[in-house]
Amino acid sequence: MFKFIWNLFNTSANSFNVEEENPMKKFLIVGLGNIGEKYENTRHNIGFKVLDYFAKKEAFSFETQKLGDLATYKLKGRTFIFLKPNTYMNLSGKAVLYWLTKEKIPLENVLIITDDLNLPFGSIRLKTKGSDGGHNGLKDIQAKLNTSKYNRFRFGISDTFSKGRQVDYVLGEWNDEEMSKLDERLDKSIELIKSFVLAGVSNTMNTFNGK
């Protein structure tokens, strides 16, 4: 009888250990932007817009927590943790590092969504490393993480502005032509994010880059 109980205990303990060693995979998906109504529809806030669109499509909501608004979404054994930092763009790295550490998420499971002046409007490109390209949000993330090797999803906003008007353009709102095409591009962005989590970064780059 004692031997039976001991074997039963060992079986349970081993099962528990296996479960502990194989936790559900978690991914931190960060949309960059500035908080406040006046920034809501600006080109610079495409990171927020992508996540808000995802939330609307999949019927989940964000809650304000430390250093940002957060939401959780689960799909096929994976957990997506969505973050919209409330630190303003220039201090985005503080929120990224905090939630990365708190949730014990490996760096390769992080995806930063950002606007990119060097890509035509609506173009999407996934990269695993690179410079900040003069983007203050990426610059702070790189400084806080102490590396430029992190995944970033670059959403093209084009560079159709006159000399000296870059700030006005980036912080300007989408024009009518852009708005008419935005939903289709946002749908494609959701597909990219799901692919990043479920199929991996290499497969996703091959499937979506330049599309």
RADADA-V866081 format. One line per field, one symbol per residue. ss: DSSP state (H for helix, E for strand, C for the rest). psi: psi as a letter, one per 30 degrees, with the letter a starting at -180 (. if undefined). A space follows every 10 residues. Layout:
BEGIN
ss = ???
psi = ???
END
This chain:
BEGIN
ss = CHHHHHHHHH HHHHHHHHHH HCCCEEEEEE ECCCCCHHHC CEHHHHHHHH HHHHHHHHCC CCEEECCEEE EEEEECCEEE EEEEECCCHH HHHHHHHHHH HHCCCCHHHE EEEEEECCCC CCCEEEECCC CCCCCHHHHH HHHHHCCCCC EEEEEECCCC CCCCCHHHHH CCECCHHHHH HHHHHHHHHH HHHHHHHHHC HHHHHHHHCC C
psi = eeeeeeeeee eeeeeeeeee filkkkkjjk kkaklkeffe glefgeeeee eeeeeeeghl lkkkakglkl lkkkkhgkkk jkkjkgglef geeeeeeefe eefhkkefgk kkklljffkl kfkkkklfll lfggjeeeee eeeefhlgil kkjkjkglhi llkggeeeee gllkleeeef feeeeeeeee eeeeeeeefl eeeeeeefkf .
END
